[in-house]
Amino acid sequence: GAGKMAEDLDFFNVYVMGVIEMAFQLYFLGKILKKKISLPFYFLFAVCAVIVCDFVPTSTITGFAALVFLLTACGILVCHADVKSSILYAALAVEIMLLCYGIVKSILALLRPWMPVVFHDMDGIAVMLVSEAASLALSGFCYYVVYRYFSCYSAAEMQQMFLVIIPILMIFIMSEYINTVEFECQFEVLAEGGPSGDLFSHWHLLVIHLLGLLSLFCILFSYKKLQQNFRLNTKISLLEQEEHTLNQYVEEAKTRYDRTKSFRHDIRNHIAVIKDLLESGKFKEAVSYIEDMDHMAEKMSFPCSTNNPVVDILMGNKLGIAESMGIRVNCSLLLPYPCGLKDMDICIVLSNALDNAIQACKNMDGYIHVSGRMQGDFLMMEVENSFRGKSAVKKGTGLSNIKAVAEKYSGAMSIETREDVFALQVLLVIPQHPECISQQMD
């Protein structure tokens, strides 16, 4: 009779619907991590999660942590996602479903006294199905919102994910604590009739769960705005760097143009002087004069030929500053030109790297060596310099701009220190365009 029905209801609630709930959470995790999960994994995870939750209910901190751990393990092992992303979205999946179930149960508990006939006519399984369907529908809607608006984070942006995890845990702890103290929603097969004496408790729980769910989305929205502001600040910093580099290029180009114009204006006079010296038999004076002219021409040439005229000007400016400070310089950098890499982006990398190197070699007998060349579709650049201790690596010295450029071209930046040598490597993937002509100087 009633005992058998209660057992069937309990079995249906714990095992049948439990498997569906757990599989739904894993589906959300796979979707937001952009990985496909085969059907056997859904069943295996759901069964394991139900067994764990049967011993340790999810309404406890231990049960919540166990379920998050299982989901995180699936994210890492099955979806091959990083640890931080797996933890964040696993905790979100569990917390959202718990809050949605709390909201639906509170609403049904509030409606039960006002619809005794309906609840009386429905058996326990039907009531449970209505509750589960409504809870899954609300959870699915929340999962879609998270997937649609709060899942586009790069690996670098996930570094601050603890800002989201801590409030999620706090919301769970507070909601479950209040749920335990005030009232634990229970559904009976038969209605007792008349308004419930726990009406205020149901309203109270409904408000708590709604506020908890809204708080989650407020936290996610705030984190998204924070990351958007960070991206905007990075773009502004890059634009300022581009403007500075462009101004340097223009000034250097003007200076070299004026020198070349002056040299062209005087070349006929120089030729006439050499001709007169040769005709007069003053060969030594003529050779000395030619050497002076060669020295003048050398000043107008670039000290480092990279195969890229814009970068040549930048390198000439930076390495000239380094040489004037007594720093030994060497450049063996060969760049593809023209190609899909923007000149300004290459200048941002080299300008920041050389500024750091010059600063590190200041007031010491140091050296700077710039190297790099193209390997297939990859451009590898390295700036190596002398340094003392960790003074060469300082926050705000432009490394973030270099990293931003590397990520823009799906590359990477790495730093290596060995003894008194600091080496910065930057790898860029050259975009493939029809107009890109990769050239390599011998």
Secondary structure, DSSP 8 states (H G I E B T S, - for coil): -HHHHHHHHHHIIIIIHHHHHHHHHHHHHHHHTT----HHHHHHHHHHHHHHHHHS-TTSHHHHHHHHHHHHHHHHHTS---HHHHHHHHHHHHHHHHHHHHHHHHHHHHHGGG-HHHHHHS-HHHHHHHHHHHHHHHHHHHHHHHHHHS----TTGGGGTHHHHHHHHHHHHHHHHHHHHH------SS---S--TTHHHHHHHHHHHHHHHHHHHHHHHHHHHHHHHHHHHHHHHHHHHHHHHHHHHHHHHHHHHHHHHHHHHHHHHHHHHHHHHHHTT-HHHHHHHHHHHHHHHHHHS-SS--S-HHHHHHHHHHHHHHHHTT-EEEEEE---SSSSS-HHHHHHHHHHHHHHHHHHHTTSS-EEEEEEEEETTEEEEEEEEE--TTTT--TTSSHHHHHHHHHHTT-EEEEEEETTEEEEEEEEE----TT-------
